[in-house]
Amino acid sequence: MPNLLREYIRVLLEQEQGSKGSLVVVDIQPEYESNTPFDIGDMLRTAADSYSRVLFLYNGPDLGMIDESGLKNFYFEKLNYDEEAFNELLSKSKFFDKGYGFFRDVMDSDLCFDRSSVIKIVKYMIDNDYRDIRDLEEEDVESIGVSELLFDDLEDYGFYIPDLEEVLPNWSGSDIAGGARNECLAEVEILGAAQGLSFNQVGRFIYEGDNRYTDRLNEGSERAVVSINGMPMEVELASDNKTRLKGLMHRESLPYDAGMLFVFPDAAERSFHMRDTHVPLSIAFADSSGKIKTVKDMYPYDEEGVTSDCDAAYALEVNQGYFDDNGITIGDIINIER
């Protein structure tokens, strides 16, 4: 039986058994252990128990870091040497040495290109079979149309398409965890977005790093605090036509425990799209009392969008998966505390 067919059948069988799907884990390794606020063993057990397959991406020996064997030993230790849990994890796991810093020169430079611009550059290079940014011609730079990208500066950039490009398409739609959120994890998401892929952040298993890619609410926005099931959340208010039309367009990230609350003058069926919106979102539509009627996921750049399927006076957008992570569902109340 061909390997691809065997893999396809295996995935189908696992899905029938009630598995949650796929998980991509970025840079959970000894070198970054001090950055992780969560219990690594807890994350590994969740990966073993709740997912049908797991991809571990790591920085390896070429960077003077851990190799695959050492990483497995590290995970065994974090599972408290529980052989059953460890073997279950390995039975569904793949490991890939992804390399380091393939786009970071323009992410971490003083210019700090915005995320959509980096995606645009990566997509052009993939579509036109360029592996290294220094191979671009002047007309290529003009075609890309990113104003900060200057032909005369190309030699100064370490920017290349990694071998990970060939691996990621098999994992589109997966949950993603690890970090750092705005560094190596962002690079994986950028590479995926350039290929038309999407991932769903598992906020409780993501660690932070450099906040050069701003991960906070718009400083000039009107704010409020809402609570659902006693859990507070700071939100930006979109309460007029201008702010409702703009929504979360062009944002590079959204804090895990924050969102945007759309406030409408009446209750009616609503429609939302994801034009020019990079961050995967979940949206809860609520009636005039704040009671959640429907919850839906939305995906980057999807212009078809979703409808409320009910008369909604409020809509709350958050990072995709936040509602599931916190047990928020239909019937819960969005309490607004201005």
C-alpha positions as CSV (number, residue, x, y, z in Angstrom):
1,M,0.0,0.0,0.0
2,P,1.5,3.4,-0.9
3,N,2.7,5.4,2.0
4,L,0.4,8.4,1.3
5,L,-2.7,6.1,1.2
6,R,-1.7,4.4,4.4
7,E,-1.2,7.7,6.1
8,Y,-4.6,8.9,4.8
9,I,-6.4,5.8,6.2
10,R,-4.6,6.1,9.5
11,V,-5.8,9.7,9.9
12,L,-9.4,8.8,9.0
13,L,-9.4,6.0,11.6
14,E,-8.1,8.2,14.3
15,Q,-10.7,10.9,13.5
16,E,-13.4,8.2,13.8
17,Q,-12.1,7.4,17.3
18,G,-12.8,10.9,18.4
19,S,-9.4,12.5,18.2
20,K,-9.2,16.3,18.2
21,G,-7.0,16.6,15.1
22,S,-3.5,17.9,14.6
23,L,-1.2,19.9,16.8
24,V,2.0,21.8,15.7
25,V,4.4,22.5,18.6
26,V,7.1,25.2,18.1
27,D,10.3,25.3,20.1
28,I,9.4,23.5,23.3
29,Q,12.9,22.5,24.2
30,P,15.4,22.9,27.0
31,E,17.0,26.1,25.6
32,Y,13.6,27.9,26.0
33,E,12.3,26.2,29.0
34,S,12.7,29.3,31.2
35,N,10.3,31.2,28.9
36,T,7.4,28.8,29.4
37,P,4.9,29.9,32.1
38,F,2.9,26.6,31.7
39,D,3.8,23.1,32.7
40,I,5.5,21.4,29.7
41,G,4.5,18.0,31.0
42,D,0.8,19.1,31.0
43,M,1.2,20.3,27.4
44,L,2.7,17.0,26.4
45,R,0.0,15.0,28.1
46,T,-2.6,17.1,26.3
47,A,-0.9,16.4,23.0
48,A,-0.8,12.7,23.7
49,D,-4.4,12.4,24.9
50,S,-6.3,14.9,22.8
51,Y,-4.7,14.9,19.3
52,S,-4.4,12.3,16.6
53,R,-1.0,13.5,15.4
54,V,1.6,16.0,16.5
55,L,4.4,17.8,14.7
56,F,7.3,19.0,16.9
57,L,9.3,21.8,15.3
58,Y,12.6,22.6,17.0
59,N,16.0,24.3,16.6
60,G,18.6,21.7,16.3
61,P,22.4,20.9,16.3
62,D,23.2,23.3,13.5
63,L,22.5,26.1,16.0
64,G,24.3,24.3,18.8
65,M,21.0,23.2,20.3
66,I,19.4,19.8,21.0
67,D,19.0,17.0,18.6
68,E,15.9,14.8,18.1
69,S,17.1,12.1,20.4
70,G,17.9,14.6,23.1
71,L,14.5,16.3,22.7
72,K,12.7,13.0,23.1
73,N,14.6,12.4,26.3
74,F,13.7,15.9,27.5
75,Y,10.0,15.1,26.9
76,F,10.3,11.8,28.7
77,E,11.7,13.7,31.7
78,K,8.9,16.2,31.6
79,L,6.4,13.4,31.6
80,N,8.0,12.2,34.8
81,Y,9.3,9.1,33.0
82,D,5.8,7.8,32.4
83,E,6.5,5.2,29.7
84,E,2.9,4.7,28.8
85,A,2.3,8.5,28.2
86,F,5.6,8.9,26.5
87,N,5.0,6.0,24.1
88,E,1.5,7.2,23.3
89,L,3.0,10.6,22.5
90,L,5.8,9.2,20.2
91,S,3.3,6.9,18.4
92,K,1.6,10.0,16.9
93,S,4.5,12.4,16.7
94,K,6.8,13.7,14.0
95,F,9.9,15.8,14.6
96,F,11.4,18.4,12.2
97,D,14.5,20.6,12.7
98,K,13.0,23.8,11.2
99,G,16.0,26.0,11.4
100,Y,16.1,29.5,13.0
101,G,15.5,33.0,12.0
102,F,14.5,32.6,8.3
103,F,12.5,35.8,8.2
104,R,13.7,37.5,11.4
105,D,16.0,40.1,9.9
106,V,13.0,42.1,8.7
107,M,10.9,41.2,11.7
108,D,13.5,42.2,14.3
109,S,15.2,45.0,12.4
110,D,14.8,48.7,13.3
111,L,12.3,48.9,10.4
112,C,10.3,46.0,11.7
113,F,8.2,45.2,8.6
114,D,4.6,44.7,9.4
115,R,3.4,41.1,9.3
116,S,1.3,41.5,6.1
117,S,4.4,42.8,4.3
118,V,6.5,39.9,5.4
119,I,3.8,37.5,4.2
120,K,3.7,39.3,0.9
121,I,7.4,38.9,0.4
122,V,7.4,35.3,1.3
123,K,4.5,34.5,-1.0
124,Y,6.2,36.2,-3.9
125,M,9.4,34.3,-3.3
126,I,7.5,30.9,-3.1
127,D,5.4,31.7,-6.2
128,N,8.5,32.6,-8.2
129,D,10.9,29.9,-6.9
130,Y,13.2,32.2,-5.0
131,R,14.9,30.6,-1.9
132,D,17.0,33.6,-0.8
133,I,15.9,37.2,-0.8
134,R,19.3,38.3,-2.1
135,D,18.5,36.6,-5.4
136,L,15.7,39.0,-6.1
137,E,16.1,41.3,-9.1
138,E,15.2,45.0,-8.9
139,E,12.0,44.4,-10.9
140,D,11.0,41.7,-8.4
141,V,11.3,44.2,-5.5
142,E,9.1,46.6,-7.5
143,S,6.5,43.8,-8.2
144,I,6.4,42.9,-4.5
145,G,5.4,46.5,-3.7
146,V,6.5,46.7,-0.1
147,S,7.8,50.2,0.4
148,E,10.3,49.3,3.1
149,L,11.9,46.7,1.0
150,L,14.8,48.4,-1.0
151,F,16.8,46.6,-3.6
152,D,20.1,48.2,-2.5
153,D,19.5,46.7,1.0
154,L,18.9,43.1,0.0
155,E,22.5,42.0,0.8
156,D,22.0,43.1,4.4
157,Y,19.1,40.7,5.0
158,G,19.2,37.0,6.1
159,F,15.8,36.0,4.7
160,Y,15.2,32.7,3.0
161,I,12.5,30.1,2.4
162,P,13.1,27.1,4.7
163,D,12.6,23.5,4.0
164,L,9.7,23.7,6.4
165,E,7.7,25.0,3.4
166,E,7.4,21.5,2.1
167,V,6.2,20.1,5.5
168,L,3.6,22.7,6.6
169,P,0.8,22.1,3.9
170,N,0.2,18.7,5.5
171,W,-0.7,20.4,8.8
172,S,-2.9,23.2,7.7
173,G,-5.9,23.8,10.1
174,S,-3.9,22.4,13.0
175,D,-3.8,23.9,16.5
176,I,-0.5,25.5,17.2
177,A,1.4,25.9,20.5
178,G,4.8,26.8,21.8
179,G,6.6,30.1,21.0
180,A,7.7,32.6,21.2
181,R,4.4,34.1,20.0
182,N,5.9,37.0,18.0
183,E,9.2,35.3,17.1
184,C,9.6,31.7,15.9
185,L,6.0,30.8,16.2
186,A,5.1,33.9,14.2
187,E,7.6,32.8,11.5
188,V,5.8,29.5,11.2
189,E,2.5,31.2,10.9
190,I,3.8,33.7,8.3
191,L,5.2,30.8,6.2
192,G,1.9,29.1,6.4
193,A,-0.1,32.3,5.6
194,A,2.0,32.8,2.5
195,Q,1.0,29.3,1.4
196,G,-2.7,29.9,2.1
197,L,-2.6,27.8,5.3
198,S,-4.0,28.6,8.7
199,F,-3.4,27.5,12.3
200,N,-5.4,27.9,15.5
201,Q,-3.4,29.2,18.5
202,V,-3.8,27.3,21.8
203,G,-3.3,30.3,24.1
204,R,-2.7,28.4,27.3
205,F,0.3,26.7,25.7
206,I,2.0,29.6,24.1
207,Y,4.9,31.5,25.6
208,E,5.7,35.1,25.0
209,G,9.0,36.7,23.8
210,D,9.9,40.0,22.2
211,N,6.8,42.2,21.7
212,R,8.3,44.0,18.8
213,Y,5.3,42.8,16.9
214,T,2.9,44.7,19.2
215,D,0.5,42.4,21.1
216,R,-1.7,44.9,22.8
217,L,-4.9,46.7,22.1
218,N,-5.0,49.8,19.9
219,E,-3.9,52.6,22.1
220,G,-6.3,55.1,20.6
221,S,-9.4,52.9,20.8
222,E,-12.4,53.2,23.2
223,R,-12.2,50.5,25.8
224,A,-14.4,48.5,28.1
225,V,-14.2,45.5,30.3
226,V,-16.6,42.6,29.8
227,S,-16.9,39.5,31.8
228,I,-18.3,36.0,30.9
229,N,-18.7,33.4,33.6
230,G,-16.8,35.7,35.9
231,M,-13.8,35.9,33.6
232,P,-12.9,39.6,32.8
233,M,-11.6,40.7,29.4
234,E,-10.5,44.0,28.2
235,V,-12.0,44.9,24.8
236,E,-11.9,47.6,22.2
237,L,-15.4,48.9,21.4
238,A,-16.6,49.2,17.9
239,S,-19.7,51.3,18.4
240,D,-19.9,53.4,15.2
241,N,-19.9,52.7,11.5
242,K,-16.2,53.6,11.1
243,T,-14.9,51.3,13.8
244,R,-17.3,48.5,13.0
245,L,-16.2,48.6,9.3
246,K,-12.5,48.5,10.2
247,G,-12.8,45.9,12.9
248,L,-9.5,44.0,13.5
249,M,-8.2,44.5,9.9
250,H,-4.4,44.8,9.5
251,R,-3.7,43.7,13.1
252,E,-0.5,41.7,13.5
253,S,-1.8,40.0,16.7
254,L,-4.3,40.2,19.4
255,P,-3.7,39.6,23.1
256,Y,-4.9,36.2,24.2
257,D,-7.3,37.5,26.8
258,A,-8.6,40.6,24.9
259,G,-11.0,41.2,22.0
260,M,-13.2,43.6,20.1
261,L,-16.9,44.1,21.1
262,F,-19.1,45.3,18.3
263,V,-22.1,47.3,19.6
264,F,-25.1,47.8,17.3
265,P,-28.0,50.2,17.7
266,D,-30.5,47.4,17.3
267,A,-30.8,43.6,17.1
268,A,-30.7,42.2,13.6
269,E,-29.0,39.5,11.6
270,R,-25.3,40.3,11.2
271,S,-22.6,39.3,8.7
272,F,-18.9,39.5,9.3
273,H,-16.0,38.8,6.9
274,M,-12.2,38.6,7.3
275,R,-11.0,40.8,4.5
276,D,-7.4,42.1,5.3
277,T,-7.6,40.3,8.7
278,H,-4.6,38.1,9.6
279,V,-5.5,36.9,13.1
280,P,-7.7,33.7,13.2
281,L,-10.8,34.7,15.2
282,S,-13.8,33.3,17.0
283,I,-17.0,35.4,17.2
284,A,-19.9,35.2,19.6
285,F,-23.2,36.8,18.6
286,A,-25.4,38.0,21.5
287,D,-28.9,39.4,21.8
288,S,-29.7,42.8,23.4
289,S,-29.4,41.2,26.9
290,G,-25.9,40.0,26.1
291,K,-26.9,36.3,25.9
292,I,-24.7,34.4,23.5
293,K,-26.8,32.9,20.7
294,T,-24.2,31.6,18.2
295,V,-20.4,31.1,18.2
296,K,-18.4,30.7,15.0
297,D,-14.8,30.5,13.9
298,M,-13.4,32.8,11.2
299,Y,-10.3,32.3,9.2
300,P,-7.7,34.9,7.8
301,Y,-8.6,36.6,4.6
302,D,-11.9,34.7,4.2
303,E,-14.2,37.3,2.4
304,E,-17.3,35.1,2.5
305,G,-17.3,35.3,6.2
306,V,-20.1,34.2,8.6
307,T,-23.6,35.2,9.5
308,S,-25.1,35.4,13.0
309,D,-28.1,33.2,12.3
310,C,-29.9,35.2,14.9
311,D,-30.8,38.8,15.7
312,A,-27.7,40.2,17.3
313,A,-27.1,43.4,19.1
314,Y,-23.5,42.5,20.1
315,A,-20.7,40.6,18.5
316,L,-17.5,39.7,20.4
317,E,-14.4,38.8,18.4
318,V,-11.5,37.0,20.2
319,N,-8.5,34.8,19.3
320,Q,-9.8,31.6,17.7
321,G,-10.1,28.9,20.3
322,Y,-10.5,31.3,23.3
323,F,-14.1,30.4,23.9
324,D,-13.4,26.7,23.8
325,D,-10.4,27.0,26.0
326,N,-12.5,28.8,28.7
327,G,-15.7,26.8,28.4
328,I,-17.7,29.8,27.0
329,T,-20.7,28.6,25.0
330,I,-24.2,29.4,23.8
331,G,-26.4,30.7,26.6
332,D,-23.6,32.4,28.5
333,I,-23.9,36.1,29.2
334,I,-21.6,38.9,28.1
335,N,-21.6,41.4,30.9
336,I,-20.4,44.9,29.9
337,E,-18.6,47.0,32.5
338,R,-17.6,50.3,31.0
